[in-house]
Amino acid sequence: MQADLLTTVVLPASLFVIMLGMGLSLRLTDFSRVLRQPKAAVIGITAQMFILPLIAFLVAHVFKLAPELAVGLMIISFAPGGATSNMFTNLAKGDVALSISLTAIVSLVTPFTLPFFTLCAMNYFMVSGEAFELPLLKTIIQLSIITIIPVLIGMFILSTWRKVANKVEPVIRVFSVIFLFLIIVAIVLKNKAQMLDFFIQTGVATLTLNVLALAVGYGLAKTFALTQPQSVSIGYEVGIQNGTLALLVAGTLIGNTTMMIPAVTYSILMFITGLLFGVLLKRKHANAEA
């Protein structure tokens, strides 16, 4: 894979718009909801930010991924959820409000945690001669500009021009899901001769990570006696990641397109597993009612 206009311009611009759309749907009550549902919030944030990377670390070792691919897998695990996780939560009749709150909080924390965790992963998996530069402070600033600032702008627009925000936000929400899909399609078409090799290298590992993440998120919530809608939300928040952000970190900020491969395969597979997970949850709910 080669760095081009897609990784240098399109990805940052699209992520900015996606985060702006998130801000257009956020109110301060979405953050205060965490205080009203502390148990669900703590479980969701812990699973998303700590348990998921641990699972990715184990998967990278079990499948003996090459160093750059292992780092790429870790990057996808460090990313937050996004509009896609909110969409799947809604389709599966989960707690959408909780999903939005978890996405918002983790998305605002990620610009500070993701660069540090990624640097640790690079230092662990890659020998000194293979290492790529990732200036910590510069990366934090860049991610903050692309993620936090548009969220704050969106929240300001919502509080000041609510009618405008209510009209624009649904459009951007759909755009967020479609654009991730189009980015993946563009990458696939551009590298179609190599896609089979990409899936051979990382397909099983990313599928394993994705399935485990969905199952662990949901199972952990159930273990701590959360409601079914809350469990559905946490399952999707842990299993459905912001692929656009992972692609941007690997391909644009680090400048290593090989690290983008796990994000590409994960983003393709998560649409399939996300739908299947929703079908299984609906069947389980129907059986419980019967």
Secondary structure, 3 states (H helix, E strand, C coil): CCCCHHHHHHHHHHHHHHHHHHHHCCCHHHHHHHHHCHHHHHHHHHHHHHHHHHHHHHHHHHCCCCHHHHHHHHHHHHCCCCHHHHHHHHHCCCCHHHHHHHHHHHHHHHHHHHHHHHHHHHHHHCCCCCCCCCCHHHHHHHHHHHHHHHHHHHHHHHHHCHHHHHHHHHHHHHHHHHHHHHHHHHHHHHCHHHHHHHHHHHHHHHHHHHHHHHHHHHHHHHHCCCCHHHHHHHHHHHHCCCHHHHHHHHHHHHCCHHHHHHHHHHHHHHHHHHHHHHHHHHHHHHHHHC
